[in-house]
């Protein structure tokens, strides 16, 4: 009798676990797809061809993926009251903050002045501004929850931020006082700001990848932002390709080099992070160790 009861309990627990897994899989649909549909309807400009509607939907879906990808780390930091395992060069960024500040200015100015020719969509603006706000929140957490005195921003990072900011200020001063034939134009200033964001994206992932490698662990760092980041990168590329195809202008792929570069670099590093988390260091997290110890004790 007790054996049968135990079997029933185990089956019930197994059913409950499977149901919980299904609920977890369904959450992205509610968090990403449904809001994307709503945003698509809100920004829809009357009846348009299906391809145009699809482009708008892809744009808002990538916006949701990339935007939601910031929250898991912020929530994890808040829950743990710690940023141990998180590279400050990766998050405080002064790097990341500077990058999204430049990207926000770049997107807003390009959208206002060039519109469709710029390759910048309204969802690009929403993403960059939202990312700037969330990066600021994460930066504040890194200051509040700093684990040890050794967790600090590298000298190289500070030097990069100082030089990049100084360059932007100098070009910004030269633009109003230069002649129209000069190289110091608003377009070149925006190109410089875009290149800063692209450079930040190229280097910002390296500290976290190195930290994971040196610790031989990804504990304290959430994989969810990577999965969402990868999805956003693929969708952003899909939107750019679809826009180029429907307008018959494949130059649009390079007219917004910052968005193209962000997508490609993000996808590349996301694949690396997934290999670290799921393959190389899959059995080194504290949660995995505790689970194994619990199983051994139970036996």
VEXDREN-2710 file (C-alpha; in Angstrom, 1 decimal):
% VEXDREN-2710
k/r/px/py/pz
1/UNK/0.0/0.0/0.0
2/UNK/2.7/2.4/1.0
3/UNK/4.7/1.5/-2.1
4/UNK/1.7/2.3/-4.3
5/UNK/1.2/5.6/-2.5
6/UNK/4.8/6.4/-3.0
7/UNK/4.5/5.7/-6.7
8/UNK/1.4/7.9/-7.0
9/UNK/3.2/10.7/-5.2
10/UNK/6.2/10.5/-7.5
11/UNK/3.9/10.5/-10.5
12/UNK/2.2/13.5/-9.2
13/UNK/5.5/15.3/-8.5
14/UNK/6.7/14.3/-12.0
15/UNK/3.5/15.7/-13.5
16/UNK/3.9/18.9/-11.5
17/UNK/7.5/19.3/-12.7
18/UNK/6.5/18.8/-16.3
19/UNK/3.6/21.3/-15.9
20/UNK/6.1/23.8/-14.4
21/UNK/8.5/23.3/-17.3
22/UNK/5.7/24.0/-19.8
23/UNK/4.7/27.1/-17.9
24/UNK/8.3/28.3/-18.0
25/UNK/8.4/27.7/-21.8
26/UNK/5.2/29.7/-22.2
27/UNK/6.4/32.7/-20.3
28/UNK/8.5/34.1/-23.2
29/UNK/5.3/34.1/-25.3
30/UNK/3.5/36.3/-22.8
31/UNK/6.6/38.5/-22.1
32/UNK/7.7/39.0/-25.7
33/UNK/5.3/37.9/-28.5
34/UNK/2.1/39.3/-27.1
35/UNK/3.6/42.8/-26.2
36/UNK/5.2/42.8/-29.7
37/UNK/1.8/42.2/-31.3
38/UNK/0.3/45.0/-29.2
39/UNK/3.2/47.4/-30.1
40/UNK/2.8/46.5/-33.8
41/UNK/-0.9/47.4/-33.7
42/UNK/-0.2/50.7/-31.9
43/UNK/2.4/51.8/-34.4
44/UNK/0.6/50.5/-37.5
45/UNK/-0.1/53.3/-40.0
46/UNK/-3.3/52.1/-41.5
47/UNK/-3.6/49.2/-43.9
48/UNK/-0.2/48.1/-45.2
49/UNK/1.1/45.1/-47.2
50/UNK/1.8/42.0/-45.2
51/UNK/5.6/42.3/-45.6
52/UNK/5.5/45.8/-44.1
53/UNK/3.5/44.5/-41.1
54/UNK/5.9/41.6/-40.7
55/UNK/8.8/44.0/-40.7
56/UNK/7.2/46.1/-37.9
57/UNK/6.5/43.0/-35.9
58/UNK/10.0/41.7/-36.2
59/UNK/11.3/45.1/-35.1
60/UNK/9.2/45.1/-32.0
61/UNK/10.0/41.5/-31.2
62/UNK/13.7/42.1/-31.4
63/UNK/13.1/45.2/-29.2
64/UNK/11.3/43.0/-26.6
65/UNK/14.0/40.3/-26.7
66/UNK/16.9/42.7/-26.3
67/UNK/15.0/44.8/-23.8
68/UNK/13.9/41.9/-21.6
69/UNK/17.4/40.5/-21.7
70/UNK/18.5/43.3/-19.3
71/UNK/16.1/42.3/-16.6
72/UNK/17.3/38.8/-15.5
73/UNK/20.7/40.1/-14.4
74/UNK/19.1/43.1/-12.6
75/UNK/16.7/40.8/-10.8
76/UNK/19.4/38.3/-10.0
77/UNK/21.6/41.1/-8.5
78/UNK/18.7/42.3/-6.4
79/UNK/17.8/38.8/-5.2
80/UNK/21.4/37.9/-4.2
81/UNK/22.2/41.4/-3.0
82/UNK/25.5/40.8/-4.7
83/UNK/27.3/41.2/-8.0
84/UNK/29.9/38.6/-7.3
85/UNK/30.6/36.7/-10.6
86/UNK/29.6/39.7/-12.7
87/UNK/32.4/41.6/-14.4
88/UNK/32.1/45.3/-13.6
89/UNK/33.8/46.1/-16.9
90/UNK/31.0/44.2/-18.5
91/UNK/28.1/45.9/-16.7
92/UNK/28.9/49.2/-15.1
93/UNK/30.5/50.1/-18.2
94/UNK/31.0/53.1/-17.7
95/UNK/31.6/51.2/-21.0
96/UNK/28.0/50.0/-21.5
97/UNK/26.5/53.3/-20.3
98/UNK/28.7/55.3/-22.7
99/UNK/27.8/52.9/-25.5
100/UNK/24.1/53.1/-25.1
101/UNK/24.2/56.9/-24.6
102/UNK/26.0/57.3/-27.9
103/UNK/23.6/54.8/-29.6
104/UNK/20.6/56.7/-28.3
105/UNK/21.8/60.0/-29.7
106/UNK/22.8/58.3/-33.0
107/UNK/19.4/56.6/-33.5
108/UNK/17.3/59.7/-32.5
109/UNK/19.3/62.1/-34.8
110/UNK/19.4/59.6/-37.7
111/UNK/15.7/58.9/-37.5
112/UNK/14.7/62.6/-37.3
113/UNK/16.9/63.8/-40.1
114/UNK/17.0/60.8/-42.6
115/UNK/14.0/58.6/-41.7
116/UNK/13.7/55.6/-44.0
117/UNK/17.0/56.3/-45.7
118/UNK/18.9/55.9/-42.4
119/UNK/17.7/52.3/-41.8
120/UNK/16.7/53.4/-38.3
121/UNK/13.2/52.3/-37.2
122/UNK/11.2/53.7/-34.2
123/UNK/11.8/50.5/-32.3
124/UNK/15.6/51.1/-32.5
125/UNK/15.1/54.4/-30.6
126/UNK/12.9/52.7/-28.0
127/UNK/15.5/50.0/-27.5
128/UNK/18.5/52.2/-27.1
129/UNK/16.9/54.6/-24.6
130/UNK/15.4/51.7/-22.6
131/UNK/18.8/50.0/-22.6
132/UNK/20.4/53.2/-21.4
133/UNK/18.0/53.3/-18.4
134/UNK/18.5/49.6/-17.5
135/UNK/22.3/49.9/-17.8
136/UNK/22.1/52.8/-15.4
137/UNK/20.1/50.7/-12.9
138/UNK/22.6/47.8/-13.2
139/UNK/25.5/50.3/-12.7
140/UNK/23.9/51.5/-9.5
141/UNK/23.6/47.9/-8.3
142/UNK/27.3/47.3/-9.0
143/UNK/28.1/50.2/-6.7
144/UNK/25.7/49.2/-4.0
145/UNK/26.4/45.4/-4.0
146/UNK/30.2/45.5/-4.7
147/UNK/31.5/42.2/-3.2
148/UNK/35.1/42.9/-2.7
149/UNK/37.6/45.7/-3.0
150/UNK/39.2/43.8/-5.9
151/UNK/36.0/44.2/-7.9
152/UNK/36.8/47.4/-9.7
153/UNK/36.7/49.0/-13.1
154/UNK/39.9/48.4/-15.0
155/UNK/42.3/51.2/-15.9
156/UNK/42.0/50.4/-19.6
157/UNK/38.2/50.7/-19.4
158/UNK/38.5/54.1/-17.8
159/UNK/41.1/55.3/-20.4
160/UNK/38.8/54.1/-23.2
161/UNK/35.8/56.0/-21.8
162/UNK/37.9/59.2/-21.2
163/UNK/39.4/59.2/-24.7
164/UNK/36.0/58.4/-26.4
165/UNK/34.2/61.1/-24.5
166/UNK/36.9/63.6/-25.2
167/UNK/36.8/62.8/-28.9
168/UNK/33.0/63.3/-29.0
169/UNK/33.3/66.6/-27.2
170/UNK/36.0/67.9/-29.5
171/UNK/34.1/67.0/-32.7
172/UNK/30.9/68.4/-31.2
173/UNK/32.7/71.8/-30.6
174/UNK/34.2/71.8/-34.1
175/UNK/30.9/71.1/-36.0
176/UNK/29.2/74.5/-35.4
177/UNK/32.3/76.5/-36.2
178/UNK/33.4/74.6/-39.3
179/UNK/32.4/75.4/-42.9
180/UNK/30.0/73.2/-44.8
181/UNK/32.8/71.7/-46.8
182/UNK/34.7/70.7/-43.7
183/UNK/34.9/67.1/-42.5
184/UNK/33.5/68.2/-39.2
185/UNK/29.8/67.7/-39.9
186/UNK/26.9/66.4/-38.0
187/UNK/26.9/63.3/-40.1
188/UNK/30.5/62.5/-39.2
189/UNK/29.7/63.2/-35.5
190/UNK/26.9/60.7/-35.6
191/UNK/29.2/58.2/-37.4
192/UNK/31.7/58.7/-34.6
193/UNK/29.1/58.1/-31.9
194/UNK/27.9/55.0/-33.8
195/UNK/31.5/53.7/-34.0
196/UNK/31.9/54.2/-30.2
197/UNK/28.9/52.0/-29.6
198/UNK/30.2/49.4/-32.0
199/UNK/33.6/49.4/-30.4
200/UNK/32.0/49.0/-26.9
201/UNK/30.1/46.1/-28.2
202/UNK/33.2/44.5/-29.6
203/UNK/35.1/44.7/-26.3
204/UNK/32.4/44.7/-23.6
205/UNK/31.8/40.9/-23.8
206/UNK/35.5/40.0/-23.4
207/UNK/35.8/40.7/-19.6
208/UNK/32.8/38.5/-18.9
209/UNK/34.0/35.7/-21.2
210/UNK/37.4/35.9/-19.5
211/UNK/35.9/36.0/-16.0
212/UNK/33.9/32.8/-16.8
213/UNK/37.0/31.2/-18.1
214/UNK/39.2/32.2/-15.2
215/UNK/36.6/31.0/-12.6
216/UNK/35.7/27.9/-14.7
217/UNK/32.2/28.7/-13.8
218/UNK/29.2/30.9/-14.8
219/UNK/27.7/31.0/-11.3
220/UNK/26.3/34.5/-10.4
221/UNK/25.7/35.3/-14.0
222/UNK/22.4/34.5/-15.7
223/UNK/22.3/32.8/-19.1
224/UNK/18.8/34.2/-19.8
225/UNK/20.1/37.5/-21.0
226/UNK/22.3/35.6/-23.5
227/UNK/19.4/33.6/-24.8
228/UNK/17.3/36.7/-25.2
229/UNK/20.2/38.7/-26.7
230/UNK/20.8/35.9/-29.3
231/UNK/17.1/35.9/-30.2
232/UNK/17.1/39.7/-30.6
233/UNK/20.2/39.7/-32.7
234/UNK/18.7/37.1/-35.1
235/UNK/15.4/39.1/-35.3
236/UNK/17.2/42.4/-35.9
237/UNK/19.1/40.9/-38.8
238/UNK/15.8/39.4/-40.2
239/UNK/14.2/42.8/-40.0
240/UNK/17.1/44.5/-41.8
241/UNK/17.1/41.8/-44.5
242/UNK/13.3/42.0/-45.0
243/UNK/13.4/45.8/-45.2
244/UNK/16.1/45.7/-47.8
245/UNK/14.2/43.1/-49.9
246/UNK/10.8/44.8/-49.8
247/UNK/12.3/48.2/-50.8
248/UNK/14.6/46.6/-53.4
249/UNK/17.6/48.4/-51.8
250/UNK/20.2/46.1/-50.4
251/UNK/22.3/49.1/-49.4
252/UNK/20.0/49.4/-46.4
253/UNK/22.0/46.6/-44.8
254/UNK/25.1/48.8/-44.7
255/UNK/23.3/52.1/-44.3
256/UNK/22.9/51.3/-40.6
257/UNK/26.3/49.7/-39.9
258/UNK/25.9/50.1/-36.2
259/UNK/22.7/47.9/-36.0
260/UNK/24.3/45.4/-38.4
261/UNK/27.5/45.2/-36.4
262/UNK/25.6/45.0/-33.1
263/UNK/23.6/42.0/-34.3
264/UNK/26.6/40.1/-35.7
265/UNK/28.9/40.7/-32.7
266/UNK/26.1/39.9/-30.2
267/UNK/25.3/36.6/-32.0
268/UNK/29.0/35.6/-32.0
269/UNK/29.6/36.2/-28.3
270/UNK/26.2/34.7/-27.3
271/UNK/27.2/31.5/-29.0
272/UNK/30.5/31.6/-27.0
273/UNK/28.6/32.2/-23.7
274/UNK/26.2/29.4/-24.4
275/UNK/29.1/27.0/-25.0
276/UNK/30.7/28.1/-21.6
277/UNK/27.4/27.7/-19.7
278/UNK/26.0/24.5/-21.2
279/UNK/29.1/22.7/-22.3
280/UNK/32.4/23.8/-20.8
281/UNK/31.3/24.7/-17.2
282/UNK/27.9/23.0/-17.1
283/UNK/28.7/21.1/-13.9
284/UNK/30.6/23.7/-12.0
285/UNK/27.9/25.9/-10.6
286/UNK/27.1/26.0/-6.9
287/UNK/23.5/25.0/-7.6
288/UNK/24.6/21.9/-9.5
289/UNK/27.0/20.9/-6.7
290/UNK/24.3/21.3/-4.0
291/UNK/21.9/19.3/-6.1
292/UNK/24.4/16.5/-6.5
293/UNK/25.2/16.5/-2.8
294/UNK/21.5/16.3/-2.0
295/UNK/21.0/13.4/-4.3
296/UNK/24.0/11.5/-2.7
297/UNK/22.7/12.2/0.8
298/UNK/19.2/11.1/-0.2
299/UNK/20.6/7.7/-1.4
END
